[in-house]
Amino acid sequence: MNTSMFYGKLSDNFILLLDKLNLKECEDINDVLSFFKENESLSRQINNQITSFIESTFFQHSYDIKFHTLAITSPGIRSINYIENKNGRREYTGLHFDRSEIQPFGSFHKSKQRICINLGETRYVYFSPYSANEITSELYKKYKNVVFEDVLHLYKDHFSKEPIYIMAIPKGHFYIAPSDNVLHDGSSIYHNSYDVCAVFLGNFNIFCENGISFL
């Protein structure tokens, strides 16, 4: 797995279904799931379109694709990734590696990729162009011992002049990313509504025709 991220769009009809669902009306995070339940027929159509897209586009050339989660983030948050501290409060971490699979440090490139399909308003993804191994290789030149917990702190110190790319993902669009192997984060800072994204994990060996490589 490399550091390439890919971007594409589902059908115009899919976007029309999302417009009809109108998740912008949700006033509370619990409203999001309620919207899907209350609009059962529309939700089923959305789910069927996602399933059809995944199966027709990827199943012949990829494998072990499974639904992972429906990610819901409150609006107006600069960093969507967080950990809970000892007091049960959220601490937002910024750039991070996902841990979709528990791989040993140095083997993050063996983890599955994720495809994120945006069901809400335009969402923003930030990412580094370097893989976990590329980052640690540079750090090993300066430090004898580097453990996973050190990487984020040291990256900010030693890669501060390196670019961080931003990718906008409109409603009904998707991206594929090796998110266990690339430092990244999302943001809902420009949102007035909840950020909602359907996430699947898998090994994607090809990319669909209407997608483009971002890197």
Steps between C-alpha positions, in 0.01 A plus 500: 500500500632846412394851598272563202154636568223476243188705443179441307126558475197276528202558269302822467194302608679407822564867573131578436404235757731663755343839424157353569619352829634846592718423799558874540177510700652287779536709816652229717737211434222257588282660232727358230410138572139601555492656152604170346242307703215742434575507125518123462425481126745776414765351728458162333552659158816674623630177651424305182686756288805481727493119495463494121785748459735303726416165340503611135812715529732309728400141570654351185840649570505545876422281796389484859293819479281552806292778647694664783294783649269793443720785616313803638680818606357816651532820294763766566779266620852565371620144563264204493733247663504477877590285796329496837721602791485361852217740584291376209545825309586509130847613396524574129826370357529646150714299258492130581524146366180298507525166676239310299717193540746439780826470309842517665687827471677495162229289334223759460533467123349151530171636635186528292404820324177679568244647266300789644178602328379845597127513580496857630636836394852550366755354739872572513786254539858596587792265442875468484661370178724261694435145618556390857820317402634802311444718804659257745797438267580870515453510876728198549781704344478740794382278785609151604160395627168618361174355628152556360403746773794726400422525130234772503699729728824449309328540163383848593856591605691352207254524210363845573609633158338213311159555336171377638250448220130580524234317302136612482246218473155627386175324580466171311874476434751261653869449561716194552794533738756282677402679819687260729819585314469876440477781751168672440205671661156630410327824587144626525610854582311642201184297564170626629367143502618156609775329305375152402712244320452129416831317545607164356829316545661284235790430269438711192725382218358721225311822473180580314499686170342822625748540782831684493819452694554800724875435541 
